[in-house]
Amino acid sequence: MYGRSAQLHAIDALLTGMRDGRGGALMLVAAPGLGRTTLLAHSVRSFRSLRSGTALSTRAVPAESLIPYSGVHSLWCTGAAPRPLPKEPGALLAVVRELAGGHPLLVCVDDAHLWDAASRAALGFAARRLGGPHPVGLILSVAARRADDPHLAGLPVVRLDPLAPSEAAALFDDMTRGGADAVVRDELLNAAAGNPGALRALVAALTPDQLAGRAPLPRRLCAGSAPAYGGVDPSELPSETRELLLLAAAAHEPGAAGSGADAELVLRAGAAAGLDVAALLPAEAAGLVRRTADRICFDVPGLRRALYAGAPPARRRAAHRLLASALDEARAPALPRRLHRALATTGPDARLATALTVAAEAPGAAPSPALRAAALSAAADLTQTARDRALRRAAAADHARLAGRPAQARELLAAAASESADTRVRGTVELIRGRLALGDGPVADAREALLLAAELLAPHDPESAREARLGAMAAAWDMGDAEAYLAALGTPADCPDAARSASADTGPRAERTRTEEPPPTRPSSPAPLPHSSPSEASLAEASLAEEYRAAMAVVMRGWLRAARHGLRGVVALGQDAEEPSRLLRAGVAALVVGDLPAASRINARALAAARASGAEIHVPQALEYLAYAELRAGRHARARAHAEEGLRAARCTGQRNIAAQHHAILALVASMEGEDEAVDAHAAAAARTADRHGLAQASTLVQWALARVDLGRGRAPEAAARLGPVVRPGPRRGHFAVRMLAVPCFVEAAALAGEPEAARGCVAEFAAWAAQGADPQAPAQLARCHALLAAPEDGDALYAVALARHELVGGDFESARTQLLYGKWLRRRRRPGEARGRLRDALVSFERCGARAWAEQARAELRATGEAGAPEPPGGLSGLTPQQLRIARCVAEGATNREVARRLSVSPRTVDHHLRNVFALLGVRSRVELSRLVARSEQLTAPDEP
């Protein structure tokens, strides 16, 4: 069930509806091996555990066993004889309802596409009419290639895709109990391509010694088995079909894009070998491949790779030779022609290797990084000199990294490192290894690898050495180590612009606005390896990188105001670029300088450029920066959308560190929306990676999100205790770029918990940071902090200042929080009329931005002022006064009388008095009974809440 949460949710919803008297249908659509049958079995188990009922399944049986009935299927019921399945639509529906007898009945149909047309028509007719007084559920499975069957049209469809890399890895670890060798694990996961059936077949085919790495893996590792391909063994297909399938696999193999092979190219190459299109029909009939207007697509995940890797080398070379000839005839671009020619060649060929390298490294967006990686790897195989071969192998690894294929990149790096001990080779390998660790690995290790790369490459390749230092800066940022960041910048001699910028504004005015914290964003990942000869693009990238490096040197030394000019220069230099890396660097500069519109625009452009160029490695990072920009602008729904998409992209490209950042962002968004379970889940996922890999920024965001949950639920002391170590000086201090953002929450929590003195020092530091102008919300938050800590006579004026500043920058959530705090302050000073206006405004704003827990706080405060709320159902809590209701809910959450008193700003004696009255009015005798009653009441009113 790994990676099937959405499908399980759909099935559970259907079964729950049946329990409540509602029928329905689902159609599971997937390629072979992806788990349709497993989900059906799960459905039967879940149904039986929900309520005693009858679960039926259909099994294919020989047609002659049902004579004189002419169908091929029957219904099977536990404890009863099989019943023929009538082909008349209405008759089938009647039979199913008769079997139900008014009780819940689940019918599961596996491989419904194998039924004859009349039976499928009857099945679809019945499925579309389930429901009403007959709680009958129907779950059927259909092969992906038959999902458009008109007989089954109109049914709710649930699709099963190949597992994400992290999900497939979890399944593999479960099957092997974590005892497999790491290299074997990567090879099997790569071979299965996310197909759980293929993965199980591969694991089952290996001996314990092979799984543990003590014995070599079989040559035909990727061949898979018939069960993984829907019961069809590709080796049993006609020889002409297998030859044509190998051509399609070879045409698809270089770059391995997901859109299939060029049908015209494959058929032209096949014609040269005496194969015609009819040879493809057996594979199409078996559901292995599908031919569209211009592509030949492999419907079964892992089959293409299995066919290619399982073929003898001589046959693979022959296929590439045919494809190269067909491309020559069509006068195709140089890179694919030379690549197929190289893959058809044995032995060194210096001329072809050089030509292929030139074609692969030519500037331009047309060749994808995956295709460049394949070409450079092939060129390395044809190169005789060890040093040149290793450099080409390393360049191929970098392009594989850019394509989002870390396992392939690491394999190529290992080969490059073993082929030459040359200094430049070692430096290049360490550079790429450090970049890979930035996305998935301990960032302290990434920093050391990148600093070593900079040292090794400096005499040979200054541009790559510069990129290594920028990567080390990114690693130090993730570590939350400002000193390590400055060290990665190099000496002042290495960074003259930084020194000049820093000295340009070091007088009293600069000292007054100095702060140690830049805004919450990370420097972008380094750019791809530059080309050996300087081009206009590489010179522009060098200029942008130096501007960025100089500006960040000033920022990290504490003079953000002095760095503004340099950061705006980075934005101007990079905002119209085409390369994702340049755009990301400009987008980061916009975030640091606080230009959120520019940050959103540039990072959106970077996302589009990464997708267009095939640089998949940059997609999750661009989405991360977009999510940060939306989060800081108060657009939480957009931040959630970007972070959810970024999380999927990070998983697909094997970047667990960036996945942790997205989990942290989603935890923050969920903390605003009051989704406590989601906060806990995302916080735990982010913390797991952050703790292992040293991601200080993600760790700080997690603590901030959890503290916001406490604040949203009125647990101010808990929030203050969680945030204190993060925002105050000390060994557990939070990330230097994030801790200032959490200060307003800490001040609010400390003030509400009755400990305002603990927050005064942080407010002074926050004021200096807000003066830098890097966060548009900071001035309003600062005024709110002053209001929370001010003397009673100054509160009105300070809250008014805060609200006026909110009007200038927008942001419903932060403005509503100020309105809520102001309303609470007014109510405690016995000004209920004024408080109601502020609390109504807060409630409307919280509802508009989906902050449910905070909206409930505003409602409770309104009720405490005497405002009439929505009526509750009789027999619930409707007989309580607003104050009694608030106390009852706090006690139901487990709070003591003293804790309730602190939350509600009343004395413990008042809480005790109200609680005795609550017990008497509700007829309960203990806090446990009160908790149960409150829980039941909340469930009854939940549908009417926003």
N, C-alpha and C positions, 0 to 999 in steps of 0.2 A: 504493500500500500504506500510505498515511498512516493512522494511527489504527486499524490492523488487527492489532496485535500478538497479541491473544488469539486471533483467528481463525487467524493464521499459525501460532501455537503448536499449535492443535488439528490443523491440516493436517500440520504437521511430525511430530507424534506418530503420526498415522495412517501416514505414509510410512515412518517409522522402524520401526514395527511390521511393515510389509510387508517391509522389508529383512531383518528378523529372523524372517520366516516366519509372521507373524500378519496375518490380513486384518481388514477392518472397513469401516464406512460412516460418512459424515457427511452431514448435510443442511444446506445453507446457505440461510438464510431472510432475505429482505430485500425492501424495496420497490424499484421500478425506479430505476435510477441510482445505487444504493449500492455496486455493485461485485461482484455475484455472478459475472459472467462473467470479470472480471479475476482474481478469486481462483481460478477454475477453470483459467485459463491459467497462472497462477503454479504451481498444483499440478502441472500437466503438466511444466513446466520443472524444478521441484524434483525430481520423480520421475526424470526422465531424468538429472539430475545426480547423484542418489544411487547409481543402479545401472542398468546397461543393462537395459531391460525394454520392455514393450509398453504404450503409452498409447492408449486408445481414447476417442473422444468420440461423442456422438449428435447428429445434425443433423436438423432437421425437413425432410422432403421431401414433394412432392405425393403424395397417396395413389395416384393413377392410375399413377405411375411404378413401383409395386411390384405391379401386377396379375400373378397372381391373389392375391398376399398382400394382406390387407385392412387391415393396420396402417398407421400414419402415420410410423413411425420405423424406422431401421436402425442397425446398429453399423458404424462405420468404423474401420479399422485401417491405420496407415501401411504402405504396400507391399502391401496386400491389398484384394480387392474387398469392397464392402459386403455385410453379411450381414443378412437379415431378422431382426427381433427377435421371437421366439416369444412368444405371449401366455400360454401355459400356465406357471404359476409354476415348476414343477419343471424344465420344458424350458429356460427362460431361465437358471436357475442352472446347468444342465448345460452350456449353450453357453458361458457365461462361464468356467467351470472348464476346459472343453476349450480355449478360447483361451489360458488361462493356461499350460496344459501343465506345471504344477508350478513355473513361474517367476513372479516378481512381475508383476502386471497391474493397471493403474489404469484404471478406467472413470469418465469424467466425463460427467454428464448435465445439460445446461443447460435451464432452464425445464421441469422435469419435470411441472409442473402442467398443461402443455398436452397431455400425452399422454392418450389415451382411458382410460376407467376400467379396462378389462381389462389394458392395458399397465402402468398404475400399480400395479395389484394384483400383477402378476408382478414388477415392479421392487422393490416393497416386500418381497415374499416372499424374493427373492434377497438383498436387502440385509441382512435380518435373519439370514441364515444363512451369511454369509461368514465365513471364518476356517478354523481347523483346518489341515490340510496344504496348503491352497490359499491362498497369499499374495495374495489379490485384494482390492483396495481400491475402494470406490465412493464418489464425491463427487457429489452431485446438488444442484441449486439449485431453489428453489421461491419463488414470490412470497409476500410476507408474508400476503396475504389468503387464501392456500390452505395455510397452514402446518398447519392442523388436519385435513388430508386423512386419513381413516381408513385408506386404502390404504397410507399411508406412516407410520402410527403406530409408535411404538417405536424410531425411529431417533434417534441422537444429533443434537441440533439446535445449530447455531452461528448466532447472529443477528448481522446487521449493522445497526447503528444509524447515524443521521446523524453525520457527523464533529463532534467538539468544535470550538469556535471556533479554538483554537490549531492543531489538525490541519488544518482547512480552510484556514487562513491559510498554513500551510507548503506545502500542495498548490498553492495559488494562486501563491505566490512561486516555486515550482519551475516551474510552467507558464509564467509570465511572466518568469522569470529575474530577478525582483526589480525589473523596470523599469516597473511600473505606478504611476500616481499614487496617493497614499495615499487620497484621497477616493474615487476610482474603485474602489480595492481594497475599501474598506469597503462601498460600495454593492453590488458584485458578491457579496461574501461574505454580506451581509445577504439578497440576493435568492436565493442558492442554498440558504440554510438548511441547510447541512451536507451537501447532496447532491452528491457528487463528479461524477456525470454531468451534473447541471444546471450545475455550475460550469464544467466543460469546455465545455459547449455555449455558455454565456454568453461565455466568453473567446474561443472560436472565432468568435462572431458579431460581434466588435468589430474595428475597424481599429486599427493601431498608434497612430494619433493619438488615437483615443478612449481606448485603454488608458493612454496617457501623459497624458491630461487636456488635450490641445491641441484636441480637438474634442468637442462635446457628445455625451452618451450618448443613444441612441434612447429615445423616450418609452416604448416597450413593452419596456424592458429586462428586466422580470421575466417576460415571456411564456414564456421558456424555449424548448424545442424538443421535437419528438416523441421523439427518442432518450432524452431524460432522463425521459420518462413512459412507458417501456416500448413505444415505437413508436406510441403513440396521440397524435395531434394534437388537443388540446381544441377547436381552432377548427373541426374537421370534425364535431363532435357536432351533433345536432339543435338548432335555435335554442331550443326549450323547455328542453332539458337545460342549455344554456349559461346561460339566464336563472335556472334554479333553482340551478345551481352558484354563480352570482354572488350570489344571495341568501344561500346558505350561507356563502360567503366573507365577505360584508358582515356577517352575523350573528356570525361568528367574529372579524372584524377588530378591533373595539374591545377592547383589552386583549390580544388574540391569545393566549389561554390555549391549552394544548395538548390539551384534552379534546374539541375539536370544537364544532360549532354546535348550538344547541338545535333538535332535529328538529321539535318541535311548533311553535315560533315560525316556522321557515323554511317549513313546509308551510302554516301559516295565512296567512303573508304571500304565499306563492305562490298560494294559492287566491284571494286578492283580485285577483291578476293573471291568473286563468284557468289556472293551472298546477296539475296534480295530481301525486301521488306517482309515477305511471308515468313522468313525465319524467326521473326520476332513474335509471331502469333502465339506459339505455345507458352512463352513467358508471360504474355499479356493475359492469356486465358487462366494461367495459374495465379494471377494477381501479383506477380513479382515486379513487373514494370508497367508503365503507363505511357502511351505516346500521345502527345498533344500536337498542336499545329506545327510547332518548331522545336520541341524538346522531347527527349526520352528520359523519363524520370523513374527512379527506383523507388517503389512504394514501400518497400520493407527496409527499415533502418538497419544499417550495417551490411546489407547485401552487396552493395556496390563495392565497398572496401573488401569484403570477403572474397568476391569474385576476382578482384584485381590482385590482392595479396596472395590468394591461393593458387594463382596461375603460375606455371613454371616461368623463369626469367626469359627464356627464349621466346615463349608465346607473347609475353608482355612486350618484348622488344619488337616483335613482328607487328603487333597491333599499333605501336607508336610509329613504326615505319610507314604503315598504310595511312595513318592519320597525317603524318608529315607530308606525304606525297599529295594527299587530297588538299591540304592547306596550300601547298605550292601551286597547285592547279588553280585554286581560287584566289591566289595572290593575297593571302591573309596577312595581317600584321606580322612583323618580324619576330616578336617574342614568342607567340605560341608555335610558330613554325620551327624556330630554332630549339624550343624546349622539347617538342616531340622528336626532333632529329637527335637531340642529345640523349633522350631516354631510349632511343633505338640503337645507340652507339656503345660499344664495349672498348675499354682501354682508354688511355690518355688521348686527348685531342686538343692541343693548346689553342689552335685557331678557332674551333667551335666554342671552346670554353670562354675565350675572350669575347667573341661576338655575342654570346649569350649573356655574359656579364654586362656588357655595354647596353644591350637591350633592356636588361632587368633594372639597371640603375639609371636609365634615362629619366629625366624629370618629366613630370606630367601625372595627371590623375587617372589615366586610362587603365594601366595595369594595377590590379589590386595587390595589397601586401601579400596575400596568400599566393598569388601567381608569381610575384617577385621571389618569394621564399622558395617556391618549387624550382624556379629557374636558377637561382643562385646555388641551391643544393645540387642540382644536376650539373652546373658548371664546375662545382667543387669536385664532383666525381670524375670529371674529365681532366682535372688539373694535376700535373705531375709534381710540381714543386710543393713541398710540404707547407711552407709559410703561406704561399698564395692560396693553397687549398684550404688551410685553416681560416684565413681571413674571409674567404668566400663563404665558408661554412658558418662563420660567426655572423656575417651580414645576412645570410639566410635565416639564422636564428632570430635576429632582430626584426626582420619582416614577419616571421611567424608570430613573434610577440605582438606586433602591431595588429596582426590579423586575429588576435584573441585566442591563440593556440599555445598556451604555455608549455604543455607537455612536449609538443614538437620542438619548441624553442630550446627547451632544456636538453633534449636528445641531441640536437645539432650542436649545442654548446659543448656538451661532453665530448663529442667527436672532435670539435675544433681544438679543445684543450689538449687532447691526447695526441694530436697530429704535429704540434709545434710548440716549443717553449720560447719562441721569439717574444721580445718585450712588447711589441705592438699587438701581437696576438693575445698575450696575457692581459694587456690593458683592455682590449676590445671585449674579451670574454668577461672580465670583471665588470665592465660597464653594463653589458646586457644582463649579466647575472644580478647586478644591483637593481636594475630597472625591474626585473621580474620580481625580486623580493619586495620592491616598493608596493606592488600590487598584491602579493601573496607571500608573506614571510615576515620574520622579525625585522622591524625597520631599523633597529640598531645594526643588524648585520648588513642590511642594504646600504646604510651610510658608510660602513667600513669598506665594503666592496667598491663603492663609488669613489671614495677618497683614494683608494689604492689605484683604481682605474685612472683617475686624474693625474696621479703621480707618474704612472707608467706611460701614459699617452702624451704628456706635456712635450717631450722632445720630438715626437713623431707626428702628432695630430693635435694641434692646439684647439681646434674647434671641438673635437670629441672630448678633450680634457675639460673644456668649458662646460660641455653638456654634463659631464660626470659631476662637476662641482654643483651645478644646478640640481642634479638629482640628489646629491648629498644634502643640499639645503632642504629639499622636499622631505627627505627622510628625517632630518632633525626637526622639521616642523611637526611631523606626525608624532615624533617622540615627545614633543612639548619641551624641548631643550633649547632655550634661546642661545646659550653659550655655544652649543654644538652648531647651531645655525650660523652664528657669526664666524665660527672657525671654518665652516665650509665655504664661506664667502672668499676666504683667502686674506692675505695681508693687505694693508692699505695700498701698497705698491701695485698689487693685482687689481685694485678697485679704485683708481684715482678719482673717478667721477663721484663715488660715494663720499670720499673724503672731502672733496670740494663742496658737495651739496651739504654735508653735515656742518662744515665750517661757515657756510653762507648764512646760517640763521642760528647762531649760538649765543645771542645776547640775552638780556633779561626776558624779553618777550617770548623767545623760544623756550627758555627754562621754565616759565610759568605754565606752558602748555605741554611740557614734556610728560610722557607716560611710557610705560614698558609694554603696553598691550596693543598690537595691531588688531584689526577686525577679524571676525571668524571665518577665515578661509585658508586654504592650503595653497602653496605654490603649485603650479601645474607640473605634470610629469614632463620629463625632458622630451625634446623633439627627436625624431628618427635620426639615425646616423647620417651625417651630411655626405654629399657626394665628394669624390676625391678632388674634383676641379671646382673652384669657386664659381657659382652662378649668381645671377641677380637675386634669386630666391634665397640662396644660402647666405649671401651678404646681408640681405634684409633680416634674415633670422638671427644672424650674428649681432646686428645692430640692436634688434629688439631684445635679445638675451642680455646684452651688456647694459642696456637701459634698465631692464628689469632688475638685474643684479645690483646695479648701483642704487636704484630707488629702495630696494628691500634692505640694503645695508643701512640706509638712513632710518628706515622704519624700525628695524630691529635694535638700533641704538637709541630709540626713544623719541625721535623727532618726526612724527607723522606729518605735522604741518610743513616741515621743510621738505618732505619727500613728495608733496602733492604735485609739484611741477613735473618731477621725473615720472611719477605714476601716470599722470595724464599724457605724458609723452609716449609711454608704453601703450596706452589705450589708442592713441592716435596712430601709432606705427602699425599696430596689429589688427585694428577693427575691420579693415577691408581685405585682410589676407584670405588666401584660399586654403592654406595648410591648417589642419586641426590644431597642431601644436602651437602655432603662432597665435591663433585665435584664443586658445585656452589661456595662454600667458597674458594676453590683453584682457581677457575676461576676469582673470584673477586680479589684475591691477585695478580694474573698475570696482571690484568688490572691496579691495583694500582701501581705495580712496573714498568709498561710500557712494559711488555713482550707480545706484541700483538699476535704473532704466538701461544704462549702457551695459551693465553686467548681464542683464537678462537678454538683451539683443545680441551681444557678442557670443555668449555661451550657446544661445540657440543656433547661431550661425555655425559655431564649432561643432555642434551636434549634427547639423545637416551635412557639413563638410566631412565629418568622420564617417557617416553612413554612406555618403556618395563615393568616397575613396576606398571604402572597405577597411579602414583603420578601426576595427572593432574595439581595440584596446582603449580608445579615447571616448567611446560612447558612454559608458557608465560614469566616467569622470566629468564629462560635459553635463550630464544629467545631475550629478552631485552639485556642481556649481550653480546650475539653474535652480535646484531645490533650495540651496542656501540663499540665493537672491530673492526668491519668492518668500521664503521664511522670514527674512529680515524685513521685507516689505509688508508683512502681515497677510500675505495671500496663502493661507495654509492649505486650502484645497488644491491649489496648483503645486505647492511644494510636495504634497502627498503623491500626486500623480507622477511628478518627475522622479521622486524617490522610489516609488514602486516599480516604475519602468527601469530605473537605474539599478535596482536590486536584481531584477531578472537579468539585465545585461552583464552585471558584475559576476553573477553566478555562471553565466554561459561562457564568459571569457576567463574564468578561473581566478578572479581578483577578489579574494576574501577580505582584504583590507578595505577596499572601496565598498564592498558589500556591508561591512561593519559600519562604515560611515552612513550608508543609506538606512540601515537599521536604526541608527541613532537619530537620524532626521525623522524617521517614521515614528519613533517613540515620542519625540517632541510634539509632532502633530497630534498623535493620539492623546497625549497629555492635555492638550488644549481641548480636544473633542470629548474628553471624559471617558475614553475607552480604556478602562484600567487593565483589562486582560491583554489588549493589544500592546499597551505600554510595557507590561511585564514581559511579553513574548519578544518584542523587538529589543528591549533593553537587555534581556538575557542573551539574545543572539549577538548583539553588538559587543557585550562584555566578554563573551567567550573568546572572540577573536582579538579584541583589544587587550585582554590580559595576556594572551599568548604572544602576541606580536608587538606589544608595547605601544599601542595607539592611544596616546594621552588625550587627544582631542575627542575621540569617540567615547572614551571613559568619562570625560567631563560632561559631554552632552547627555549621557545616560543618567548621571546623577542629577542633572538639571531637570530632565524629563520626569524622573521619579519624584523629585521635590515638587514639581508642578502638580502632580497627581495629589500629593498630600495637601497642597494649598487649595486645590479645587474641591477637595472633600472636607475642608475646614480643619485639617490637622496641622496647624501652624507650628507647634513645637517640633513635630517630626520633620517638617520641611526645613526648619532652621538648623536642626541637628545634622541633616544630610548636607546642606549647602555650606555650613560654616567652614569645614575644612577645605572646601573647593575654592571659596572666594577670599579667605583670609590667608596671610602668610603662614608658611609651615611646610613640613615634609610632604603632606598630602595635597598641597596646593594644586588647583586645576590647571588646565592648559592655558598658557599665557594669552592665547587669542580668544578664548571662550569665557574665561572666568568673569570678565567684566560684564558680559551679557547676562550672567546669572545674578549679578548684584541686586537688581531691583526685586527679584523674587526673594532673595535672602533678607533684604531690608523689610519687606512686607511680612515675611514669616516671623522675623525677630520682633517686630513691633506688635503684631497680633499675639505673639506668645508672651508679651510683657517683658521683653529683654531688649529694649531699644539701644542701650549703650553698646551692645555687642556689634551693632551695625554702623556706628558713626564713623569709624575709621575707614570702612569700605566705601561709604558715601563720598568722603573726601577724595579718595582715589578715583571713584567713578566720575566725579565732577571733572577732574583733570582729563580723563579719557573722553568724556562727552564733549569737551571743548575742542577736540580734534576734528569733530564734524564727520566722523567715519560712519556713524549710524544715525539715520534720520529719526529713530524713535527715542534716542538717548536723552535729548533735552526735556521731553515731556516726562520720561521716566524719572529723570533727576528731580524735577519739581515734585513729582509724586512721592519720591523718597524723602525729600525735605518735609513735605506735609505730614507724612507718617511719623516723623521724629520731632515735629515742631511742638511748641507750646500751644495750648488750646486757642489762644487769641490769634495765632498766626495761621491756623489751619485753613480757614475759608479762602484767604488770599492765595495760598500756595496751591490748593486744589484748583482754584480758578486759573492760575498760571499753567498748571499741567494740562487742563482741558483745552485751553487756548492753543497750546503747542500741539496737542493732538490734532486739532482742527487743521493745522498747517500741513501735516504729513499724512493724515489718514491712518488706517489700520484699525478695524473694528475691535479686535480682541484687546489690544493694549488700552484703547480708549475706554472700552467697557470695564476693564479692570479698575481703571481710575474712577469711573462713575460708581462702581460697586463700593470701593473703599470710601469714597466721599459719602455715599448714602449711609454706609455703616457708621461713619463718623458723625453724621448729622443725627441719626437715630439715637446714638448713645448720649447725645447732648439734648435729647428730648425735643427735637425739631422734626417730628414725623412728617409734616406736610411737605417740607423741603426735601426730606429724604425720599419720599415716594417718587418725586419727579426724577431724581438721579437714578433711583433703582429701576424705574420703568425704562429709562433710556438704556441702562446697563442690560436689562433683560432682553430688550429688543435686539441690541447689538450682539449679545451672546447667541441668541437664537439665529440671527442672520449668519453668523460664522460657524454655527454648529458646535459651539462649546457647551455641551449639555450639562456637565457637572457644575460649571460656573453659572449657567442659567438657573439651575436648581438653587444655588446659593442666593441669587438675586430674588427668586420667588419666595424663598424662606424669609429673607429680610423684609420683603414687601408684606408678607403675612404678619410679621412681627410689628409692623407699623400700623396694623389694622386694616390693610388693604384686603378686600375679599378675593379669595382665589377660586379656582375651578372647583365645583362641588365634587365631593368624593362619594362613592357608592355607599348606601346605607349599610351599617354594620362594620364599616371600616374605621378610619381614624377621623371621620368627619365631625365627631362630637368634641374634639379637642380644640383648645384655643391655639392660635399660631405659635405662641411661646411653648405650650405643652407639646405641640407637634414637633417642634424643632428639638426639644429635649428628648422626646421619645425616639426620634430618628438617631440622634447621637448615641443614646444608650444602646440602641439596637446594633450599632456599629461596634460596640464593645468599649465605649468610653466610660471612664469612671466619673463620679459626680464632680470631682475637682477638674478633670479635663473638660467636661461639658461647660463648667462655669467659665473656664478660661476661653473656650471657643466663643461663647455667647456674651462675654463681657458682663457676667452677673456673678453673684456670690454663690458659694457651694450651698449655703442654707436655702437660697432661693431655688436652686436646682432640686434639692431634697424635697421642698414643699410641693413643687410642681409635679415631681415624679410620683409622690404618694397619691396625688389627685389623678394622675394618668392611670395608675394601677387600679384605682377605684372605678374610674369611668369605663375602662376597657375590661374589667373583670379578670385581670391577670394577677398572678401572685409572685412572679419572678421575672428577672431580666431575660431569661431564656424564653419564657412564654411571650414576653413583649417583643423580642426579636423575631419570633416566628410570625406573630400577628402583623408586625410592620412589613415583613417580607411578603406575606400574602397580599397585603393591601397595595404594596408597590407593584406587584405583578398584575393586579387588577387594573391599576391606573396606567400601566406602562404604555398601552397602545395610544393613549391620548396625549402622551408627552412628546415633545419634539425630538 
